[in-house]
Every structure is written in structure tokens, then in C-alpha cells.
């Protein structure tokens, strides 16, 4: 009955992680911190708080085409190929 016993496979006494695993972990953590620092909106707002543009500083919106009913009719006829 010795063959019926299931024994756990022998594990080696080596460390679970080697130095390459630690380098990958460190690179991942540094990349994550760099992305968070670059995309932090609160830090950018604190540095550029005076750079906000108010509505009075925005340029005035002007229309380039005057409102002309004859021009609108001509555009409709041109679109319908009846000029």
C-alpha cells in the first residue's frame, strides 16, 4: 500500500522571487507612480491657479455670414440643383 500514498512533491529551498522579479516589480511601481504624478489634476491646478480664463476674457463670438433670406434660398436651390 505504499504506492497508494500521495505525497506532496518536494519543494526546493530557493527563494520564491529572484532578482529579476524584484526588478520587474520596482519598474512597475515606478511607472505607476510616474503616471499618477503626471496626471494629478490637483497638482496642476495648484501650480497654474492664476491661469484660468474668465468669460469676460474670452473673445467675442461673431458670425461670418450675415443673415440674409435671399442667400439662404439660393443655398437651398443650389443644394437641390435648381439654380
N, CA, C and O atoms as a MOPAC input file, in Angstrom:
PM7 MOZYME 1SCF
protein

 N      0.80000 1    -1.18400 1     0.00000 1
 C      0.00000 1     0.00000 1     0.00000 1
 C      0.84400 1     1.25000 1     0.00000 1
 O      0.32600 1     2.35600 1     0.15600 1
 N      2.06800 1     1.09300 1    -0.16400 1
 C      2.92700 1     2.26800 1    -0.20400 1
 C      2.68900 1     3.08500 1    -1.47800 1
 O      2.87900 1     4.30100 1    -1.44700 1
 N      2.29000 1     2.48700 1    -2.57300 1
 C      2.05500 1     3.18400 1    -3.82000 1
 C      0.78400 1     4.01800 1    -3.80100 1
 O      0.63200 1     4.90800 1    -4.63800 1
 N     -0.14000 1     3.76000 1    -2.87000 1
 C     -1.38900 1     4.49800 1    -2.79500 1
 C     -1.23700 1     5.84900 1    -2.10100 1
 O     -2.09400 1     6.72100 1    -2.24200 1
 N     -0.17600 1     6.01800 1    -1.37200 1
 C      0.01600 1     7.28400 1    -0.65900 1
 C      0.40400 1     8.38400 1    -1.64100 1
 O      1.32800 1     8.22600 1    -2.43900 1
 N     -0.30700 1     9.48100 1    -1.57100 1
 C      0.04700 1    10.61300 1    -2.42600 1
 C      0.81000 1    11.61800 1    -1.57000 1
 O      0.28100 1    12.16900 1    -0.60500 1
 N      2.01800 1    11.83100 1    -1.93400 1
 C      2.85500 1    12.77100 1    -1.19000 1
 C      3.00000 1    14.05800 1    -1.99500 1
 O      2.98400 1    14.04700 1    -3.22600 1
 N      3.13600 1    15.13300 1    -1.29200 1
 C      3.36200 1    16.41600 1    -1.94800 1
 C      4.74000 1    16.39000 1    -2.59000 1
 O      5.68400 1    15.83500 1    -2.02600 1
 N      4.85500 1    16.98900 1    -3.76800 1
 C      6.17500 1    16.99900 1    -4.40400 1
 C      7.16700 1    17.79500 1    -3.55300 1
 O      6.79200 1    18.75200 1    -2.87600 1
 N      8.37300 1    17.40600 1    -3.59600 1
 C      9.41000 1    18.07000 1    -2.80600 1
 C      9.65200 1    19.46700 1    -3.36000 1
 O      9.83900 1    19.64500 1    -4.56400 1
 N      9.64800 1    20.43100 1    -2.49300 1
 C      9.88700 1    21.81600 1    -2.89500 1
 C     11.35300 1    22.15500 1    -2.66900 1
 O     11.99400 1    21.66500 1    -1.74000 1
 N     11.85200 1    22.99800 1    -3.53800 1
 C     13.24800 1    23.40100 1    -3.37800 1
 C     13.34900 1    24.47300 1    -2.30400 1
 O     12.36100 1    25.13200 1    -1.98100 1
 N     14.49800 1    24.63900 1    -1.77500 1
 C     14.71500 1    25.60300 1    -0.69300 1
 C     15.04300 1    27.00200 1    -1.23700 1
 O     15.43100 1    27.88400 1    -0.47200 1
 N     14.88900 1    27.21200 1    -2.56800 1
 C     15.20100 1    28.50900 1    -3.16700 1
 C     14.14200 1    29.54300 1    -2.79100 1
 O     13.03300 1    29.19700 1    -2.38400 1
 N     14.49600 1    30.79700 1    -2.93300 1
 C     13.54900 1    31.88600 1    -2.66600 1
 C     12.45300 1    31.87400 1    -3.73100 1
 O     12.67600 1    31.44100 1    -4.86200 1
 N     11.29000 1    32.34500 1    -3.36100 1
 C     10.16400 1    32.35800 1    -4.28800 1
 C     10.38000 1    33.37300 1    -5.40800 1
 O      9.94200 1    33.14500 1    -6.53600 1
 N     11.04100 1    34.47400 1    -5.12100 1
 C     11.31300 1    35.50400 1    -6.12400 1
 C     12.81200 1    35.65600 1    -6.29800 1
 O     13.57100 1    35.59700 1    -5.33000 1
 N     13.22900 1    35.84900 1    -7.52800 1
 C     14.64600 1    36.11200 1    -7.75400 1
 C     14.84200 1    37.59300 1    -8.07400 1
 O     13.88100 1    38.36100 1    -8.00800 1
 N     16.04800 1    38.00800 1    -8.41300 1
 C     16.34900 1    39.43100 1    -8.57100 1
 C     15.64200 1    40.02600 1    -9.79500 1
 O     15.34100 1    41.22000 1    -9.80000 1
 N     15.37300 1    39.23400 1   -10.81600 1
 C     14.66200 1    39.74400 1   -11.99200 1
 C     13.21800 1    40.08500 1   -11.61400 1
 O     12.66400 1    41.07700 1   -12.08700 1
 N     12.62800 1    39.27200 1   -10.77800 1
 C     11.26000 1    39.55800 1   -10.32100 1
 C     11.21000 1    40.86300 1    -9.53400 1
 O     10.27200 1    41.64600 1    -9.68500 1
 N     12.21300 1    41.09700 1    -8.69700 1
 C     12.26000 1    42.34800 1    -7.93600 1
 C     12.46400 1    43.55100 1    -8.85800 1
 O     11.90000 1    44.61700 1    -8.61100 1
 N     13.25200 1    43.39600 1    -9.90200 1
 C     13.43900 1    44.49300 1   -10.86400 1
 C     12.12900 1    44.79900 1   -11.59700 1
 O     11.80000 1    45.96500 1   -11.81400 1
 N     11.39300 1    43.77400 1   -11.97200 1
 C     10.11400 1    43.97800 1   -12.65400 1
 C      9.12300 1    44.66200 1   -11.72200 1
 O      8.40500 1    45.57000 1   -12.14000 1
 N      9.07900 1    44.23900 1   -10.47800 1
 C      8.19000 1    44.88900 1    -9.51000 1
 C      8.56200 1    46.36000 1    -9.31200 1
 O      7.68500 1    47.22400 1    -9.27800 1
 N      9.84900 1    46.64200 1    -9.18100 1
 C     10.28900 1    48.02900 1    -8.98500 1
 C      9.95500 1    48.88400 1   -10.21100 1
 O      9.50900 1    50.02200 1   -10.06100 1
 N     10.16300 1    48.35900 1   -11.40500 1
 C      9.84900 1    49.11300 1   -12.62100 1
 C      8.35300 1    49.37000 1   -12.73100 1
 O      7.93800 1    50.44800 1   -13.15500 1
 N      7.54600 1    48.39500 1   -12.35500 1
 C      6.09100 1    48.56300 1   -12.39900 1
 C      5.63100 1    49.63600 1   -11.42400 1
 O      4.79500 1    50.47300 1   -11.76400 1
 N      6.17000 1    49.61200 1   -10.22500 1
 C      5.79100 1    50.59500 1    -9.21300 1
 C      6.23400 1    51.99900 1    -9.63200 1
 O      5.47700 1    52.95800 1    -9.48100 1
 N      7.45300 1    52.12300 1   -10.15500 1
 C      7.93000 1    53.43700 1   -10.59600 1
 C      7.10100 1    53.96900 1   -11.76500 1
 O      6.81000 1    55.16300 1   -11.81900 1
 N      6.72400 1    53.10900 1   -12.68600 1
 C      5.89100 1    53.53900 1   -13.81200 1
 C      4.52800 1    54.00300 1   -13.33100 1
 O      4.02000 1    55.02500 1   -13.79200 1
 N      3.93400 1    53.26100 1   -12.41200 1
 C      2.63900 1    53.64400 1   -11.86200 1
 C      2.71900 1    54.99900 1   -11.16900 1
 O      1.84500 1    55.84500 1   -11.36000 1
 N      3.75700 1    55.21100 1   -10.36700 1
 C      3.90300 1    56.48800 1    -9.66700 1
 C      4.13400 1    57.64200 1   -10.63600 1
 O      3.64200 1    58.74800 1   -10.41100 1
 N      4.87700 1    57.39600 1   -11.70700 1
 C      5.10800 1    58.44800 1   -12.70100 1
 C      3.81800 1    58.83200 1   -13.40900 1
 O      3.57200 1    60.01300 1   -13.65600 1
 N      2.99300 1    57.84500 1   -13.73700 1
 C      1.71700 1    58.13100 1   -14.40900 1
 C      0.78500 1    58.89400 1   -13.47200 1
 O      0.11800 1    59.83800 1   -13.89500 1
 N      0.73600 1    58.49700 1   -12.21600 1
 C     -0.12600 1    59.18800 1   -11.25000 1
 C      0.35300 1    60.62100 1   -11.04600 1
 O     -0.46400 1    61.54100 1   -11.00300 1
 N      1.65300 1    60.82500 1   -10.92100 1
 C      2.18200 1    62.17600 1   -10.71900 1
 C      1.94200 1    63.05400 1   -11.94200 1
 O      1.66700 1    64.24500 1   -11.80100 1
 N      2.04200 1    62.48500 1   -13.13100 1
 C      1.85400 1    63.26100 1   -14.35700 1
 C      0.39300 1    63.63400 1   -14.56200 1
 O      0.10300 1    64.70400 1   -15.09600 1
 N     -0.52700 1    62.77600 1   -14.14900 1
 C     -1.95200 1    63.00400 1   -14.39200 1
 C     -2.69200 1    63.54300 1   -13.18500 1
 O     -3.92300 1    63.53200 1   -13.17100 1
 N     -1.99500 1    64.00700 1   -12.18600 1
 C     -2.64800 1    64.51000 1   -10.98800 1
 C     -3.22500 1    65.89700 1   -11.26400 1
 O     -2.46300 1    66.85200 1   -11.40800 1
 N     -4.54200 1    66.03200 1   -11.34100 1
 C     -5.11700 1    67.34200 1   -11.67400 1
 C     -4.97500 1    68.35800 1   -10.54600 1
 O     -4.94700 1    69.56100 1   -10.80600 1
 N     -4.88500 1    67.90300 1    -9.30900 1
 C     -4.78800 1    68.84600 1    -8.20300 1
 C     -3.42900 1    69.53500 1    -8.17700 1
 O     -3.35100 1    70.71900 1    -7.84900 1
 N     -2.38200 1    68.83700 1    -8.50700 1
 C     -1.05300 1    69.44500 1    -8.53700 1
 C     -0.96700 1    70.47700 1    -9.66000 1
 O     -0.38000 1    71.54400 1    -9.47800 1
 N     -1.54200 1    70.16800 1   -10.80400 1
 C     -1.51800 1    71.11900 1   -11.92300 1
 C     -2.35100 1    72.34800 1   -11.59900 1
 O     -1.97500 1    73.46600 1   -11.94900 1
 N     -3.47500 1    72.14900 1   -10.93500 1
 C     -4.32800 1    73.28300 1   -10.59200 1
 C     -3.64600 1    74.17400 1    -9.56200 1
 O     -3.79100 1    75.39500 1    -9.61700 1
 N     -2.92200 1    73.60100 1    -8.64300 1
 C     -2.24200 1    74.39700 1    -7.62600 1
 C     -1.11700 1    75.22600 1    -8.23700 1
 O     -0.85300 1    76.33800 1    -7.78000 1
 N     -0.45500 1    74.70200 1    -9.25800 1
 C      0.63400 1    75.44200 1    -9.88700 1
 C      0.11500 1    76.53400 1   -10.80900 1
 O      0.70600 1    77.61100 1   -10.87800 1
 N     -0.97100 1    76.27800 1   -11.51100 1
 C     -1.47800 1    77.22200 1   -12.51300 1
 C     -2.83000 1    77.79100 1   -12.09300 1
 O     -3.72100 1    77.92500 1   -12.93200 1
 N     -2.99800 1    78.12100 1   -10.84800 1
 C     -4.28000 1    78.61700 1   -10.37500 1
 C     -4.65000 1    79.95700 1   -10.97100 1
 O     -5.83700 1    80.23500 1   -11.14800 1
 N     -3.67600 1    80.80100 1   -11.29000 1
 C     -3.95700 1    82.12600 1   -11.82700 1
 C     -4.13700 1    82.09200 1   -13.34200 1
 O     -4.43400 1    83.12900 1   -13.93600 1
 N     -3.97200 1    80.95800 1   -13.97800 1
 C     -4.04700 1    80.87300 1   -15.43300 1
 C     -5.45900 1    80.59500 1   -15.93200 1
 O     -5.64200 1    80.35600 1   -17.12600 1
 N     -6.45500 1    80.61900 1   -15.06700 1
 C     -7.82100 1    80.37500 1   -15.50700 1
 C     -8.35200 1    81.57800 1   -16.28400 1
 O     -8.08700 1    82.72600 1   -15.92700 1
 N     -9.10100 1    81.30400 1   -17.34300 1
 C     -9.65600 1    82.36600 1   -18.18200 1
 C    -11.11700 1    82.56100 1   -17.79200 1
 O    -11.89500 1    81.60800 1   -17.75700 1
 N    -11.46900 1    83.78500 1   -17.50600 1
 C    -12.86200 1    84.09100 1   -17.16900 1
 C    -13.65100 1    84.34300 1   -18.44400 1
 O    -13.06300 1    84.50400 1   -19.51400 1
 N    -14.96700 1    84.37700 1   -18.34200 1
 C    -15.80100 1    84.57400 1   -19.51900 1
 C    -15.62000 1    85.97300 1   -20.11100 1
 O    -15.82100 1    86.16100 1   -21.31100 1
 N    -15.24900 1    86.93900 1   -19.30300 1
 C    -15.04100 1    88.28800 1   -19.83800 1
 C    -13.76300 1    88.37700 1   -20.66200 1
 O    -13.62800 1    89.28200 1   -21.48600 1
 N    -12.82800 1    87.46400 1   -20.45900 1
 C    -11.57300 1    87.48400 1   -21.21900 1
 C    -11.65700 1    86.71100 1   -22.52900 1
 O    -10.74900 1    86.79900 1   -23.35600 1
 N    -12.73800 1    85.95200 1   -22.72900 1
 C    -12.88700 1    85.17900 1   -23.95800 1
 C    -13.20500 1    86.11500 1   -25.12600 1
 O    -13.85700 1    87.14200 1   -24.93500 1
 N    -12.75100 1    85.76800 1   -26.33100 1
 C    -13.06900 1    86.60400 1   -27.48400 1
 C    -14.55600 1    86.54500 1   -27.80500 1
 O    -15.22900 1    85.55100 1   -27.53400 1
 N    -15.04000 1    87.60900 1   -28.37500 1
 C    -16.45900 1    87.69900 1   -28.69900 1
 C    -16.76900 1    86.81300 1   -29.90200 1
 O    -16.01800 1    86.79400 1   -30.87700 1
 N    -17.86400 1    86.08900 1   -29.82600 1
 C    -18.26500 1    85.20700 1   -30.91800 1
 C    -18.99900 1    86.02700 1   -31.97200 1
 O    -20.00700 1    86.66800 1   -31.67500 1
 N    -18.50100 1    86.00700 1   -33.18200 1
 C    -19.14700 1    86.73300 1   -34.27200 1
 C    -19.45200 1    85.76700 1   -35.40500 1
 O    -18.71100 1    84.81500 1   -35.65100 1
 N    -20.53100 1    86.02700 1   -36.07200 1
 C    -20.92500 1    85.21600 1   -37.21000 1
 C    -20.25900 1    85.77300 1   -38.46200 1
 O    -20.17800 1    86.99000 1   -38.62900 1
 N    -19.78700 1    84.90300 1   -39.33700 1
 C    -19.10900 1    85.36400 1   -40.55900 1
 C    -20.08900 1    85.60900 1   -41.69600 1
 O    -19.80600 1    86.39900 1   -42.59600 1
 N    -21.22000 1    84.95400 1   -41.66700 1
 C    -22.20000 1    85.13600 1   -42.73000 1
 C    -23.37100 1    85.95300 1   -42.19000 1
 O    -23.94800 1    85.60100 1   -41.16100 1
 N    -23.72500 1    87.03900 1   -42.87500 1
 C    -24.87700 1    87.81400 1   -42.40900 1
 C    -26.17200 1    87.04000 1   -42.66400 1
 O    -26.24400 1    86.19500 1   -43.55600 1
 N    -27.17200 1    87.34300 1   -41.87400 1
 C    -28.45900 1    86.68400 1   -42.03300 1
 C    -29.18700 1    87.33700 1   -43.19500 1
 O    -29.64600 1    88.47500 1   -43.09000 1
 N    -29.29100 1    86.62100 1   -44.29300 1
 C    -29.94200 1    87.13000 1   -45.49800 1
 C    -30.86500 1    86.04100 1   -46.04600 1
 O    -30.38900 1    84.99300 1   -46.48400 1
 N    -32.18000 1    86.27600 1   -46.02700 1
 C    -33.09500 1    85.23400 1   -46.51200 1
 C    -32.85500 1    84.84600 1   -47.97000 1
 O    -33.01900 1    83.68200 1   -48.33400 1
 N    -32.46900 1    85.81000 1   -48.80400 1
 C    -32.19000 1    85.50000 1   -50.20700 1
 C    -30.99100 1    84.57200 1   -50.34000 1
 O    -30.97800 1    83.69200 1   -51.20100 1
 N    -29.99600 1    84.76100 1   -49.50100 1
 C    -28.81200 1    83.90600 1   -49.53400 1
 C    -29.16300 1    82.48800 1   -49.09200 1
 O    -28.64900 1    81.51100 1   -49.63900 1
 N    -30.03300 1    82.38700 1   -48.10800 1
 C    -30.44800 1    81.06700 1   -47.63300 1
 C    -31.22800 1    80.34100 1   -48.72200 1
 O    -31.02900 1    79.14500 1   -48.93700 1
 N    -32.13300 1    81.07100 1   -49.42400 1
 C    -32.89200 1    80.44900 1   -50.51200 1
 C    -31.96300 1    80.00800 1   -51.63800 1
 O    -32.15400 1    78.93800 1   -52.21500 1
 N    -30.96600 1    80.81800 1   -51.95200 1
 C    -30.01800 1    80.46000 1   -53.00700 1
 C    -29.23300 1    79.21100 1   -52.62600 1
 O    -28.95600 1    78.37100 1   -53.48200 1
 N    -28.87700 1    79.08000 1   -51.36900 1
 C    -28.14900 1    77.88200 1   -50.92500 1
 C    -29.03600 1    76.64700 1   -51.01200 1
 O    -28.56100 1    75.56900 1   -51.37000 1
 N    -30.31200 1    76.79200 1   -50.69000 1
 C    -31.23300 1    75.66100 1   -50.77000 1
 C    -31.41000 1    75.24900 1   -52.22400 1
 O    -31.39700 1    74.05600 1   -52.52700 1
 N    -31.57700 1    76.21100 1   -53.13300 1
 C    -31.72200 1    75.89400 1   -54.54900 1
 C    -30.45900 1    75.24600 1   -55.09400 1
 O    -30.53300 1    74.32200 1   -55.90400 1
 N    -29.30500 1    75.72200 1   -54.65700 1
 C    -28.05100 1    75.14400 1   -55.11800 1
 C    -27.90500 1    73.71200 1   -54.60600 1
 O    -27.39800 1    72.84300 1   -55.31500 1
 N    -28.34800 1    73.47300 1   -53.38400 1
 C    -28.28500 1    72.11600 1   -52.83300 1
 C    -29.23800 1    71.17200 1   -53.56400 1
 O    -28.96900 1    69.97700 1   -53.68100 1
 N    -30.35300 1    71.71700 1   -54.05400 1
 C    -31.32400 1    70.90500 1   -54.78200 1
 C    -31.06000 1    70.91300 1   -56.29300 1
 O    -31.83100 1    70.32100 1   -57.04800 1
 N    -30.01000 1    71.55600 1   -56.73700 1
 C    -29.60200 1    71.64100 1   -58.14800 1
 C    -30.66200 1    72.32600 1   -58.99300 1
 O    -30.90300 1    71.91300 1   -60.12800 1
 N    -31.30600 1    73.37400 1   -58.46000 1
 C    -32.30900 1    74.11900 1   -59.21700 1
 C    -31.93900 1    75.58500 1   -59.29400 1
 O    -32.79800 1    76.44200 1   -59.08500 1
 N    -30.72600 1    75.89000 1   -59.57800 1
 C    -30.30400 1    77.29500 1   -59.61400 1
 C    -30.61500 1    77.92500 1   -60.92000 1
 O    -30.32700 1    79.10400 1   -61.12100 1

